[in-house]
Amino acid sequence: MFGFDPCQLLGTATAQRSSCSGCPKARADHSFEAAFRKYLAPDLLLVDDFGLHRLTQQQSKDLYALIIERHRHASFVVTSNRDVNEWVGLFADPILANSALDRLANGAHQLVIDGPSYRAKLALRPSSTEAAMP
């Protein structure tokens, strides 16, 4: 669930992009706690494309722990193609989901962008080399 590639953006920020494929290995070699702490330190944590897949029980617990630890002292930006009302169903445990999402929503600003995909629009534009051809 958590990626390991930090990016800098107006202070300390970390971007999350993977589905935690390395988490079981990190738990086995006891490096998970150190990796997890990396996500507690940034002022801003970006969780990109949340909800592409359902979370396993362990991923649900890990995300809950992350939200609890960061709640009230650090910011999240969460992007998703799913409606917020669908997020509870992504967690393995609905009680854990409600508790985590309640904290995430506390003081949150929601920006909903409704419309066609900008990627489809970009695909229709001629490339710079095509535009230069007579």
N, C-alpha and C positions, 0 to 999 in steps of 0.2 A: 504494500500500500504506500510506502514512503520511498521517495527517490533519494539519491545520495549526491545530486549535483547542485550545489548552491549557486545562486546568482545574486549579484548586487543590484539594488534598486533603492535609491533614496534612503540610505542607511543599510541596516542588515536585513536581508531577505533571503528566503530559501524557497525554491520552486520544487514542488512535488510532481513527478511525472510517471513513476512506475507503479506497478501493482504489487510491490513487495515480494517479488520473486526471490529475492535474497534473504528475506526475513527468517525462514526456517533454518537456513545455514547460519545466519547471525545468532540465532538463539542457541544453536548447537555449539558454536565456538565461543559463546558468551560475549559476543561483541554487540549484541542487540542494544543493551542499555546505553552504551557509548553512542551508538548511532541514533537512538531515540533522543538522547540529550541534545543532539544537533538541532532537533526540531523544536526544542524549548527555548533556545537562545535568541533566534531572530526576532526583530521587532515586527516583521511581517512574514507570514507563511502563506504561500500560494499553493492551493490545492486545485489543480487544473483537471477538467473533465471528470469531476466527481460523478459517480453513478454509472459509469460505463458498464460495470459488472457488480453483481451482488458481493457483499463482503462476507468472508468466512467468519466463523465465531471468533477466531483469534484476531483477525483484522478489525472486527467490530470492537473488541476489547481494546486493541491498540489505539484505534482512532478515538474511542471514548476517553482513554487515559490522556491522550494528547490534548484533546479539547479541555478536559478538566484541568490539566496542568497549565495551559495557556490562558484559560478563562480569566478575564478582568485585567490582565497585565500585558497581553500581546495580541496583535491583530491577525486575522485570517482574511484572505480573499479566496472565495470558492467559486469556481466556474463549473457549470453543468448544463447539459442539454435537457435535463429532466426538470420538471416542475418540483418545487420544494415539497409539495404534498406527497411526492413519490419517494422522498428520501428515507422515511421511516422503514419502508419495505425493503430497502437495500441492506439494512443491518440484519444480522442473524437473530438478534434479540430485540423485540420492539420496545421493551422497557429501557434497555440501554440506549436505544436510538432516541427515544423521546427525551431522556435526560441529557444526552449529548447535544441534540439539536436545539433543545430549549436554551442551553448555555450559548451555543453558537449564534442563535437568533437574538439573544439578549443584547440590545444596543446596536444591532446590525442594520445596515442600509441595504435594501434589496433593489437591484437594477435588473429589470426584465427587458430583454431585447427580443422583440417579436418581428419576424420577417424572414425573407429568403436568405439562404446561406450566402455570406459574402464570398466564399470560395467559388461557388457556382458563378457568381457575377465576375470574379477575376478570371475564371477560365474562359469566359466569352470575349474578353479583351484581347486584341492582337498583341503579340509580344513586341518588344522594341525592335527586334530584327525584322519582323513582318511589317511593321509600320514604316520602316525605312526603305522597303522594297517598292519600286515603281509599279 
